[in-house]
């Protein structure tokens, strides 16, 4: 059991357990009425929403409500949902229920539900026998359908589930094989600086949870906690998370990210601390990922900037990449102020709009998109970015624009009264510097419009965007903090 994660307050707040009792469930800001006997195969909402329905993560809020109140309705509802799924979703029927990624998440939910309510469930031996029989069937199915076609976070998710199930069923042979492959994927997917190689802060947290859960099951089987922490690079992964999210009240929006999918920062780091003795360390740069972090106490409060000058992702897995190179987000006392627009949804007509260059607080050269995002999860040609220099209060990165051979350099300086952004191109070209404001927007010279800002999946609101053009290939923009007057843009 990892109660720090199972009952993370940030996670629990996403679910209305009383609505679930009434057969209504909200996932990703969309609510549906559910017939637990039949709705598993209904065309409800979007494919991503249906995936989430089959994840069964909402079993844990029901378990917590029962543990807190003693109201058996929550306990019985959780059991009834599992029983209804088993009756309605035999393996032969296939579909979303048996997608390998879905199986990988659902078995983790079931194992957590069994662990948190082990004493109560022990009184219903028939139910426990049925759920174990289903887990065994899902175990076999998953082992035969590993997502080696997608790899990346999907394959790691599969392997985490195999390790947990192998421990649960005392299957030493499969455990040895799956643990060996999981360690291999940790070496492949966790960069030397600790960041997950798809460079999404959201997926980074999901992967950290995967590693913590796998390590916890292995520790219960007798593996040494310190050795597991080393095998799974937990210190480095936690360092990257803390560096990314210290002094930030939500998940930074780089590549596909949103604030209502992964477990919260505090729960993840608390679990790593409690279970494996890990204290996260702050680094102002993740050189392999291409992220730089500037933090400064100013007259406006504690200001944090996250600056991205990294590649879009691994060349064989760019499905979650955005055109966000040289973009930055700025938080003041934790609250987002200058932002990227986010992701909103995977299956939506606006999917590619959210991925476009000017949906991010970055610079665009000659109206060219940084990367060729030609389908919701497909990237062809892509530009290349890298960090040039990172100091205490400034960061500099460069981008080589695909197809044009134009080099764009951006320098961000964090000052006491505002942020100075310098963009320049070589050879001199027309550049457009975009700034999206989630909070109070100061006057910044340029064309002002409104864009959709989606800090969470399924939820968007208007935000003010300023696009400042420069014909001569160089522009400096002064952005005063909300408490200060504008000093002027150059």
Buried (B, 14 or more C-beta within 10 A) or exposed (E): BBBBBBBBEBBBEBBBBEEBBEBEBBBBBBEBEBEBEEBBBEEBBBEBBBBBBBBBBBBBBBBBBBBEEEBEBBBEBBBEBBBBBBEBBEEEEEEBBBBBBBBBBBBBBBBBBBBBBEEBBEEEEEBBEBBBEBBBBBBEBBBEBBBEEBBBBBBBBBBBBBBBBBBBBEBEEBBEBBBEBBBEBBEBBBBEBBBBBBBBBBBBBBBBBBBBBBBBBBBEBEBEBEEBBEBBBBBBBBBBBBBBBBBBEBBBBBBBBBBBBBBBBEBBBBBBBEBBEBEBEEBBBBBBBBBBBBBBEBEBBBBBBBBBBBBBBBEEBBBBBBBBBBBBBBBBEBEBBBBBBBBBBBEBEBBBBBBBBBBBBBBBBEEBBBBBBEEEBEBEEBBBBBBBEBEEBBBBBBBBBBEBEBBBBBBBBBBEBBBBBBBBBEEEBBBBBBBBBBBEBBEBBBEEEEBBBBBBBBBBEEBBBBBBEBEEBBBBBBBBBBBBEEBEBE
